[in-house]
Amino acid sequence: MLIKRISLAMMALVILTTAGCGFKLQRSYSIPVELEELHLSTNDQYSELSRLVSDRLRIHTISTVPASDTTPTLRLVNDSLERATLSLYPTGNVAEYELIYLVNYSLTLPESEPQIFQTEIRRDYQDDPRTALAKSREMEMLVKEMRIQAADNIIQTLASIEVN
């Protein structure tokens, strides 16, 4: 009986400590009430990034609605993937690349100027010509991972917006 009470008290202490220090589960953002409905605008509504952002909005209970003067608009302006050489083999072939994924987007609140944002994700990628097939699959997975992180960054930006 005493052990049960002590373990219950310890569990309550741990819960209160984690709640008191501001601990939040990863990807649990509190989105401002004014952004609970917004219009998602993009040049290609079928792109991977558009789909990921749309999924993240749905997960965070943000409704996407048609454009209107009273609705905030999240516009995915463009995304690009760049590749920079990091190192070379002694033969002169590229040994390692840096992949840079850039996303430009803006948020326009009713009766205000657009706020422009950019997110940049960087990853290193080793290129071995002997395993070309496996490396192309690895690069596809890296790019997908970078898009997921960019979509999460967009939602995190929405959570940090102060709406007046």
Salt bridges, closest charged atoms under 4 A:
GLU48 OE2 - ARG51 NH2 2.57
ASP55 OD2 - ARG51 NH1 3.10
ASP55 OD1 - ARG58 NH2 2.46
GLU98 OE1 - ARG122 NH1 3.07
GLU120 OE2 - ARG122 NE 2.59
ASP128 OD2 - ARG130 NH2 3.11
GLU138 OE1 - LYS135 NZ 2.90
GLU140 OE1 - ARG137 NH1 3.40
GLU145 OE2 - ARG123 NE 3.66
ASP152 OD2 - ARG27 NE 2.69
ASP152 OD1 - ARG56 NE 2.65
